[in-house]
Amino acid sequence: MKTTIPEGARAPTVLEATISLVALIVGITTSILIYGLDAHIPMVLGVVVASLMGLRCGFSWTNIQNGMVRGITNAIPAVIILLVVGMLIGIWILAGVVPTLITYGLKILSPSIFLPATLLICSLISLATGTSWGTTGTIGVALMGVGAGLGIPAPLTAGAVLSGAYFGDKMSPLSDTTNMAPAMAGTDLFTHIRHMSYTTGVSICLTLIIEIVLSLKYGAAEGSVERVNTMLTMLGETYSISAALLVAPLVVLVVSIKKMPAIPGIALGAIVGAIFAAALQGSSWPEILTAAMYGVTSETGVPDVDNLLSRGGMNAMAYTISLTMIALMFGGVMERTNQLKVLADAILKRAQTSGSLIMATALTGVGSNLVLCDQYMSIVMTGRTYAQAYRDRNLAPENLSRAVEDSATVTANLVPWNSGGAYQAATLGVATIAYAPFAFFCWLSPIVTILFGYFNITITPLSEEEREKSEAVSKAAMKDVAG
């Protein structure tokens, strides 16, 4: 990270930078764990403390404010994508695209291969919906009941559910974490997904092999799948389920492969979904616009179906957008006042190679989940901390975004006091410490990404265009600080 200290100011000490970070961590931890509140206001207080440390070091308020503005500016592309994704989710539910994907996913279920089938079902549904929490809170709960009927230990079933749910969460273009990680690293959504497919492919294949082996012991019994059948029946009665609806996700997949930018690519998927909503579901134009803005409220009378399909819309993205913008205000102040540089330098002194840098990134992502108690904060903080270091080491930003998602996104549910771990334990009825060893995908992912780093597998160098852009951004930052 380059030094940009204006005249009259000084570099912060490690202690001063640590005070800012501790203020953020303590505030968020207290808010979430003790009071059960959201992290937004404690994050604002973290911005205040970081600003005070900057003033203490001689930075002007103009410099500090410019840091906030630059931080928010960095989030604008991600905000636009999140808004378009919100529209897409609402329209796809209304059009029957998501219900069709869920229906086909459920039909994969077979008692004789329950664990690998559970992994595949949750993977498909999470890919379709972009939410691990929604998947575990609905289909996951149903599969826990089926697993109990089959005589399969609950921690094993929970592990398969979570592995599939978090695979889909980190690979779906509809997922907010999948959109946040590349935004923090400085790359685009589809480049991030393509690059992440290498490590994620290895992790999910290893997980599938493990689940198949385990199913040889636990998959022979038979049990009831009544809850799943109830969902299938209600989905069939509520929506016109058709293979034609698979065209919508295929369009998004094709434009991703063709490297179309994320915003027009996702918008095209939403347009195709709107056409299907009118043609196959008989939705009116006002209904389509309402779904795009406010999402869908499912009222089938089946709680599992209603909980899964009551979501989407631009309005639903307000929480994630506001969280992202406040976090980037904090990151912007920490970066502009060199507090982030001081902390990063302390870590980077021990990371001399690309492999050690990627390991430091992954361990920071896991560690952030331990102390920040929120996967979104972990993604933001890890991505912002190492972004310049990757550019300085001539590494493309997709290497960073991959390492962030392979660590911060998938390990939140493994920490009992993290919001992810607390939610999953309460939802699935299994203690975090009990299911964690069996959530194979979630702890294999950071290991695989570290190994890829050390053995230089699919590590992409910075392109000439990206290098020139990075240098231009650095020069602009130095000019702003000097001013």
PyMOL commands that set and color helices and strands:
alter all, ss='L'
color gray80, all
select helices_A, chain A and resi 14-34+40-56+61-95+97-106+111-129+132-149+154-171+176-185+189-218+226-238+243-257+262-280+285-294+303-309+314-336+339-348+354-372+375-392+397-414+419-428+432-438+440-454+464-482
alter helices_A, ss='H'
color red, helices_A
deselect
rebuild
show_as cartoon
